[in-house]
């Protein structure tokens, strides 16, 4: 094999918003698989908000990416060479190989995909980590009941779109929050939410209140910031708040300006018996088999629909990721790195 491995490395830690100079494109020799490993040609790379946290050195639930290391990320790849008995060249697998064109992975860490069952890119979205995040977070923590109101921020995104549709399936009323007329129309008309509110409008809080006349029973938090400020007063007694992400705050470099609002928040948590529970989807790993079966059935029946925002080429990943943090994507953001190989060659 004469090709080299093109990789995007973390060049430096961002101060606030990531910039293109925080990433570095380099080339390295193709890695060699050892016993129990496979060599992958990366076909698709997932871009997700959690990656911003991996770029920082602060304390978190996961180890940060080191300076000079390949950026972290979920991938779909085709096996080019295998030294694992369960995998053969040509197999398509889900892995966590990061921002590069080739990778070596332990066979035990891979999940084989069936290209005939669904587009393989969906293993990074509605049939992957984002879809599972929505499924486990909503049903385990939010526990929506028929007739209740479920509000979800970033409703046109990979997680939020699934949250609202699952809420509808279990009989709840789904209210989405999205940015811009095009995204709001998609959430309302294609995904079938009961209502959607544009957080860019000047009267967003009053529009949200009008969309939730019975208050909010479940708020699936993806954003934080001003969106949280608008939702919080609408929470009913015993409301549940699965906290999945805080994308509005990921680029903050210090404490927010203004008075400390924590005492007020805690008073309301107590007086309204609120449940606010942060979570990482891997906490619910035992639910994955049920999720794969149930979500595949919902997609097949048309009860769950999805949208992908595909950008072409590994080189485009840094700019696309910066845009993701600014809300420029429309749907699950995926980088198309390469096409399927037709044989065992590259």
N, C-alpha and C positions, 0 to 999 in steps of 0.2 A: 504494500500500500504506500503510495507516494504522497498522499495528502498530509497536511499538517492540521493540527487541532487549533481552530480559531476560538479564542476565549475572551470574555469581558471580565476584567478584574476590578476590584475596588481599589482605586488609586489613592484616595484620601477620604477621610470621614467628613461628611457634609456639615456645614454650619448653617442650620436652617434648611431651606429648600435645597435638594440635590441639584447639582449642575453637571453639565457634560464633562467637565474636567475632573469630576469625582470618579469617573470611570476610565478604564484603559483597555484598548483592544490589543491583544498580542497573539502570537502564534507559537505553538509548541509541538514537539513530535507527538505522533499518535501514541496514546498509552497502550500498554500491553496487558491483556487480562491474565490473571493467575488462576490457579485451580479454584473452582467455585465461583468464578467471575465471568462476565461477558463484556464485549466491546460493543458500545451503542453508537449508532449514528442518530443524532438528535433531530427529530422532525418538527416538534412543537415545544415551545417554552412558554410557561405560564408567567404572567406578571401580576403580582398581587400587592396590596398595600402593606402587608406585614413586612415586606422586604426593606421598607424604610427603617424599621427598627433594627434589622440586622446590620445596617450600615453604621450604626452608632455603637459606642463602646459602653453605654450606660447599662446598669443592671436590668435584666429582662428575664423572660421565661426560657430563652434560648441563647446559645452562644453567638456572639456577633461574628460576622465575616471579618477575617483578618485583612490588613492592608496587603495588597498583592495577591490575594486569594480570589478564586472564581466566585462571582456573585451567586448566591443561593437561589434555587427555584425548582419547582416541579417541572417535569419534562415527559414527553412521549418520545420514545426512541425505537429504532429498528435494530435488532441484533445483527451485527456484522460478523462477529466471531464469538464462539461460546466454548467455555471450559466448565460448563455446568450441565449436568445430565438432563435437567428439566427444560432447557431452552436450546433452540436451534437457530442458525442464521435465517433471517427473514421474519422471525417472530417480532410482533409489535408489543411493547411493554410500557407500563407506567413506572417512572423512576423519579429520583430527586437529584438530578445530575447538574443542575445549575446552568449558567449562561455560557454555553460552549457548544461547539459543533459535534464533538465526539466525547465519550466518557466511558470509563470502566466502572462497572457496578457489581456488587455482590448479588448473586442470583437470589439469595434469600430475601432481598429487599424489593424485588420486582413483582409486579402484578401483570399477568399476560392479558392483552386486550384482544377483542374480536372485532376486526374492522367491519364485518358484515352486520354486527348487532347495532352499531352506532358509529358516527364519525369519531375517529380516535381522539380528536381534539377535545371532545366532550369529557374525556377522562380528566381534563384539567379544569373543568367548569361544572356544568350541571350534574354530571355523573362522577365528579371528583371532589376535591377538598372544599371548594365553595358551596356546592350543592349539599354536601354532608354537613358543613357548618350550619347552613340554614335549617336542615332537617333536625339535627341533634339539638341545636340551640333553641329552636322554636318549640319543639315537641317536649323536650326534657325540662327546660327551664321556663319557657313561656306558658306551656300547657294551655293553649287557647281552647275555649269551650264554645259550642254553637251559640251564635248570637252575640258574642263578645266582639269588641273592636280591637283589631291588631294594627298598629302603625309601624311602618318600617322606613328607615331612612335609606338613601341611595337605592331607591326601589327599582331602578332600571339596571342596576349592576348584577354581577353574578350571584352574590349572596341574597341581596334584597329582593330580586325578582323571584327567586325560589321561595323565600319566606312568605311573600304575599300570596303566591299561588297555593302553597301548602295550607296557609290559613284558610283560604277559600274551600279547599278540599275537606277540611275538618268542620266546616260550617260557620266559621267566624267571618266577620266583616273586615275586609282588607283596605287600608288607607295607605297609599304610598306617598313618599316625599322624594321629589326628583328635581333636577336642575335644567330648566329650559323647556320650551313648548314641545320640541320633538320627543324628548325623553318622556315627558308627561303623557303625550298622546300614545306612545308605545305602551306605557304602563296601564293606561286606562283601556285602550281599544284592543290591543293584542293580548296582553296578559290578563285582562279582565278584572282588575282591581275595582272595588266599589267606588273609590274616589282617589284622586291624586292632587297634590298641591305642589306648586313650583316654589322652591325656597328662594328663588331669585327675586320674587315679587316684593314690592315695598310693604305690602300688608300681609306678609306670609303668616304671622301668628294668628291674625284674625281669620284668615282663610282656613287655616288648620283647625281652629276652634269650630268653625262652621261645618267642616267636614266630619267632625267628631262630636255630634250633638249629645251623645250618651257618654262622653268622656273616652278615655283610653284604658283598656284592660291589659294589653301587652304592648310594650314598645321595644322593638328589636333595634338596638343601638349600633349603628355602623359609623356614625359621623362625629357626634359631640358638638361643641361650639354653639353657635346660635340656634342650630336645629334642636339641640337638647333643651336650650332655654325656652323654646316655643312649645315643646312637648310636655315638659315637666309639670306645668300648672294644670294640665289636662288629665294627669294620671288619676285614676279612680282609687279608692281604698282597695287594698289587696292587689294592686297592679303588679305585674311581673316585668322586669326589665333585663333581658339577656344582653350583656354588653359584649359585643363581638369585636368592635373596632371604634377608633376615635380619629378618623382620617383627618379631620379638621385641625387636629392638634399634633400630628406626627412631626411637623417641621418646627414646632416651638423649641426655643433654645433656653427658656427659663420659665419662672412662674408667671402666670398671667397677671396683667396689671389690674388694679382695683382691689376692692375689699375681699377678704376671705369669706367665701360663700358656704364653706363646709358646715358651719354650725346650723345655718338655715336648712341646708339639705338634710342633715342628720335629724333635725327636728321633724321634718316632713316624713322622712323614712319611718320614724317612730310613730308619729300621730296618724299616718295613713296606712301603716302596716305594709309598706312597700317591700318588695323583694328585688334587689339589684344584685345581679350575679355575673361577674366577669367569667369568661370561659375561653379555653383553647380547645379546638375541635378534637384533638387527639385524646382528650380526657374521656371521650365517649367511643373509643375505638371498638368496643364490643358491639356497637350498634351498626357497624359498617356493613356486615352481610345483609341485614334487613334493609338498610338504606339502598344498596345496589339493586336489590330485587324490587323494592317499592318504587324507587324513582324511575327505573327502567319501565315499569308498568304504567306509571303516570305519564311518561313521555309518549309511550306507545298509544295510549288512549287519548292523547291530546289535552289532558288535564294540566300538564306542565309544558310550557314552551320556553324557549331560550334564545338568546341572541349572542353572537360572538363578534368581537371587534378584532380582526386579524390584521397584523402588520407584517410586512415581508422583510426577512433578512435579519440575521443576528445583529448587524450594525445598527439597526433601528431600535434596538431594545432600550438603550439609555434614554433617548428622547421620548419614546412611548411611555416609559416608566415615569418620567417627570410629568408627562401629561396626565397619567393616571392619578397622581396625587393632586392634580388641579382639576380633576373631573372632566377631562377632555375626551375620555373614552366613552363609548356607547355600547354597553354589553360587556361580556367577559373578554378581557384583553389577553390575546394570545399572539406570540411571535411565531410565524412560519419560518423555521430555520432551513429545512431541506425537504425535498420530495422523497417518497419511498424509493429505495433502491430496487431494481428489478431482479437482482440476483445477489449472490454473496459478495460481489464486488461493491465498490462505492459509486 
